[in-house]
Amino acid sequence: MSLVNRIARRSYRAVITGLNFQHTRQCPMCNWSGFQFHPANQGPFFKFDATCPRCKSQERHRLAYVLLAKRLPARLGKVLHFAPEPCMTKWLASLTDDYHTADLLLPTVMHKEDICNMSFADNTFDLVWCSHILEHVADDHKAMREIRRVLKPNGLAVIQVPVWGARTSDEPLNTPEERVLKYFQEDHVRRYGADIENRLRAADLALETLRLGDLDLHVVLRHGLSDLCGSDVFLTSKAVA
């Protein structure tokens, strides 16, 4: 990033911080309020109104919270949180006394796990949380089936991915530059479309799609929920045979 860009972004942040006595935005996760959320980079995109300055939640975190806070049981049994985001960890951990984190690369998690080949027994978890992970996974079909396998019969899995357009594109690309151009991030291996719903059903997951458009506009604006790369939360469970 050039010196001019750095100065411009810092100046913008300073102006926004100075306007925060005007409480036009409010984070539903930590109750921060102010004029505007902080800007953020997402792949090649720069977003002006995205990150909560207190809990660091972004649009997708706040959207999932707003859509699910009253939908999930007041108390959960055993919870598995893949690639845990700190802003979500506090909330999910508060819903259970048996909270587990997992990832293949993060050193701070409780379990080092490959989402395509988990070591957990069948029917282990009441809730699996998987947000913006499957677009990084080469065999997403296998990952979806693993999520289904470790869910209890009445368990729920929350799945979020970036969604662009109608059709998924997952042709192999050889360089980070190609992946940024087509998949918008160098470590993405596909760009999901709305047909991800078919992929989830093909993994024998029953599906309810919770949509940003189902919320009142003032809620969307107040909490900063609109995201460039997807406004759906997929609430899934084991399909009944």
C-alpha positions in Angstrom: 0.0 0.0 0.0 1.4 3.4 -0.9 2.1 6.2 1.6 -0.7 8.3 0.1 -3.2 5.5 0.5 -2.1 4.9 4.1 -2.4 8.5 5.0 -5.8 8.7 3.3 -7.2 5.7 5.2 -5.8 7.0 8.5 -7.4 10.4 7.9 -10.7 8.8 7.0 -10.6 6.7 10.2 -9.8 9.8 12.3 -12.7 11.7 10.8 -15.1 8.8 11.4 -13.9 8.4 15.0 -14.5 12.1 15.5 -18.1 11.8 14.4 -18.9 8.9 16.6 -21.0 11.0 19.0 -23.7 10.6 16.3 -25.1 7.1 17.1 -26.3 6.0 13.7 -24.7 2.5 13.9 -25.0 0.0 16.7 -23.3 -3.4 17.1 -25.8 -6.0 18.3 -23.0 -8.2 19.6 -21.2 -5.8 22.0 -23.6 -2.8 22.0 -21.0 -0.3 20.7 -22.7 2.6 19.0 -21.3 5.5 16.9 -21.5 7.2 13.6 -20.0 4.5 11.4 -18.2 1.1 11.7 -14.5 1.1 10.8 -13.3 0.4 7.3 -11.9 -3.0 6.4 -10.1 -4.8 3.6 -11.7 -8.0 2.2 -9.7 -9.6 -0.5 -9.3 -6.9 -3.3 -12.2 -4.9 -1.8 -12.1 -1.9 0.6 -15.2 -1.5 2.7 -15.9 1.8 4.4 -18.5 0.7 7.0 -17.7 -2.8 8.1 -15.8 -3.6 11.4 -17.0 -2.9 14.9 -14.3 -0.9 16.6 -15.0 -2.6 19.9 -15.5 -6.4 19.3 -14.1 -6.4 15.7 -17.3 -8.1 14.3 -17.9 -7.7 10.6 -21.1 -7.7 8.6 -21.4 -11.5 8.4 -20.9 -12.0 12.1 -23.5 -9.4 13.0 -25.9 -10.8 10.4 -25.6 -14.3 11.8 -26.1 -13.0 15.4 -29.2 -11.0 14.4 -30.8 -13.9 12.5 -29.9 -16.6 15.0 -29.8 -15.1 18.5 -33.5 -15.8 19.0 -33.6 -19.0 16.9 -31.0 -21.1 18.7 -31.9 -22.8 21.9 -31.2 -20.7 25.0 -28.8 -23.4 26.2 -26.9 -25.7 23.9 -25.2 -29.0 24.6 -21.9 -29.5 22.9 -20.6 -26.9 20.4 -17.9 -27.1 17.8 -16.6 -23.8 16.4 -14.4 -24.1 13.4 -11.8 -21.4 12.8 -13.1 -19.4 15.7 -13.5 -15.7 15.4 -13.1 -13.9 18.7 -16.3 -11.9 18.3 -18.3 -15.1 17.9 -16.4 -17.1 20.5 -17.7 -15.0 23.4 -21.3 -15.4 22.3 -21.2 -19.1 21.4 -19.3 -20.0 24.5 -21.9 -18.3 26.6 -24.6 -20.6 25.3 -22.9 -23.8 26.5 -20.6 -25.3 29.1 -19.1 -27.6 26.5 -17.5 -25.3 23.9 -14.8 -26.6 21.5 -12.7 -24.9 18.9 -11.0 -26.5 16.0 -8.9 -25.7 13.0 -6.1 -27.3 10.9 -3.7 -24.3 11.1 -4.6 -22.0 13.9 -2.3 -22.7 16.9 -4.7 -21.4 19.6 -7.6 -23.9 19.0 -8.5 -26.8 21.3 -8.4 -29.4 18.5 -6.2 -29.6 15.4 -8.7 -30.9 12.9 -9.1 -31.3 9.1 -12.7 -30.5 8.4 -12.7 -33.2 5.7 -11.5 -35.9 8.1 -12.5 -35.1 11.7 -11.5 -37.3 14.6 -14.7 -36.8 16.5 -17.2 -39.7 16.8 -20.5 -39.7 15.0 -23.3 -37.8 16.6 -21.1 -35.7 18.9 -22.2 -32.1 18.6 -25.4 -30.2 19.1 -24.1 -27.2 17.1 -21.4 -26.9 14.5 -20.4 -23.4 13.4 -18.6 -23.1 10.1 -18.3 -19.6 8.7 -16.3 -18.7 5.6 -14.4 -22.0 5.6 -15.7 -24.1 2.8 -14.5 -21.8 0.1 -10.9 -22.7 1.3 -11.5 -26.4 1.2 -10.6 -28.5 -1.9 -13.3 -31.2 -1.3 -16.2 -29.3 0.1 -18.6 -32.2 -0.5 -16.5 -34.3 1.9 -16.4 -31.4 4.4 -20.2 -31.1 4.3 -20.7 -34.8 4.9 -18.2 -34.7 7.8 -20.2 -31.8 9.4 -23.3 -34.0 9.0 -21.6 -37.0 10.5 -20.5 -35.3 13.7 -23.9 -33.7 14.3 -26.3 -35.2 16.7 -29.6 -36.4 15.2 -31.3 -33.2 16.4 -28.2 -31.0 16.0 -27.8 -27.9 13.9 -24.9 -26.7 11.7 -24.6 -23.0 10.8 -22.8 -22.5 7.5 -21.8 -19.2 5.9 -19.8 -18.7 2.7 -19.2 -15.8 0.3 -21.9 -16.1 -2.4 -21.7 -14.3 -5.8 -24.3 -14.8 -8.4 -26.2 -18.0 -9.3 -23.7 -20.6 -10.1 -20.6 -21.9 -8.3 -17.3 -21.8 -10.1 -14.6 -24.2 -8.9 -12.2 -24.8 -11.8 -8.6 -25.3 -10.5 -6.5 -22.2 -10.7 -2.7 -22.4 -10.4 -1.6 -19.0 -9.1 -2.7 -16.6 -6.3 -3.2 -13.9 -8.9 -5.7 -16.0 -10.8 -7.6 -16.9 -7.7 -7.8 -13.2 -6.7 -9.1 -12.3 -10.1 -11.7 -15.1 -10.2 -12.4 -16.0 -6.6 -11.6 -12.7 -5.0 -9.0 -14.0 -2.5 -5.7 -15.8 -3.1 -6.5 -18.7 -0.7 -10.0 -19.4 -2.1 -10.5 -22.5 -4.3 -14.0 -21.6 -5.6 -16.5 -18.9 -5.9 -19.9 -20.0 -4.6 -23.1 -19.1 -6.2 -26.7 -19.5 -4.9 -26.5 -23.2 -6.0 -24.6 -24.0 -2.8 -28.0 -24.9 -1.5 -28.0 -27.9 -3.9 -24.5 -28.9 -2.6 -25.7 -28.8 1.0 -28.8 -30.9 0.2 -26.6 -33.4 -1.8 -24.6 -34.0 1.5 -27.9 -35.1 3.1 -28.3 -31.9 5.0 -31.7 -30.4 5.5 -31.6 -26.7 4.8 -33.3 -23.5 5.9 -31.8 -20.4 4.3 -32.1 -17.3 6.5 -31.8 -14.1 4.3 -30.9 -10.5 4.9 -33.9 -9.5 2.9 -36.2 -10.9 5.5 -35.1 -8.2 8.0 -36.5 -4.7 8.3 -34.4 -2.1 6.4 -33.8 -0.1 9.6 -32.3 -3.2 11.3 -30.0 -3.8 8.3 -28.8 -0.2 8.3 -28.5 0.3 12.1 -26.4 -2.8 12.6 -24.4 -2.6 9.3 -25.5 -6.1 8.0 -25.2 -5.7 4.2 -22.2 -7.5 2.8 -20.7 -7.5 -0.7 -20.2 -11.2 -0.7 -23.3 -12.8 0.6 -26.3 -12.1 2.7 -27.5 -15.6 3.5 -27.0 -17.8 6.6 -27.6 -21.6 6.0 -29.1 -23.3 9.0 -28.7 -27.1 8.4 -29.4 -30.3 10.1 -29.4 -34.0 9.3 -31.9 -34.8 6.6 -34.5 -37.4 7.7 -34.2 -40.5 5.4 
